[in-house]
Amino acid sequence: MKPVLKFWGVRGSTPCTGKEFQKYGGNTPCVSINFEDKVLVLDAGTGIRVLGNTLTQKQMENIKILFSHVHWDHTIGFPFFCPIFRENSKIDVYGCIDNMSIKDALNHQMMGPYFPKTIDKLSSKLNFFDIKKNDSFELFDGLLKIKTSPLNHPNGAVGYRIEGCGKVVAYISDHEHSDATFEAGILDLIKDADIMIYDSTYTDEEYPNFVGWGHSTPKIAAEFSKKGNVKDVYLFHHSPAHTDKFLDNVAKDLCKKYPSLHLSYEGLEIEL
């Protein structure tokens, strides 16, 4: 059985609801890659809640979560991820936070008066691992090889290269392209990747109004993919201001200029 990548949340900054957000979805970042009875999760935005329900139904208990960073839109779903309340779940959590452990960062949002249960009160077998901005490690007994590199984002963030089963997936969420000092590391993560998931919060026209906010554009995604020899790019972290109609127009324009670029949407599944 081939691994399957699925998008559970593709929106950035804040969840959004309404009829104008039905096609692409309004949940914040969460991506999973299933390897039979194992699952790798990238970020824990509001999309992870539905993923958790699915994993519980399928009794998939061997779970690894990689956090790009701990801004609210990437962590807010963690307390509602139902496997953390199940005794049979073994969950390993990885993150790279300046001056704080990933456990403490997640626990802070679950302390009173914000949430009724702290991490130490959860039933699952939870393990936390603090990783470095330039790091390499393995998951699932060597099934996956992981590399990290820092991204240009306020308070810091890391991108991931995931290699396994003969495929490469690069996850570059929350990165601003204006600082060239990060480019070599990103190119190392995306080199010859089968799939690159890339931050494209703003259009080229919008970006000048948001310099310093830590996000990028479809054009830069296309330039990176060409430099890195990437097969397919899935644009991610859509602005909450971008409705389905707006994103449809973005997609139409991209198809003409960059055939390898696609817009991610909730529920999209890709067999690797």
Disulfide bonds with the S-S distance in Angstrom:
none
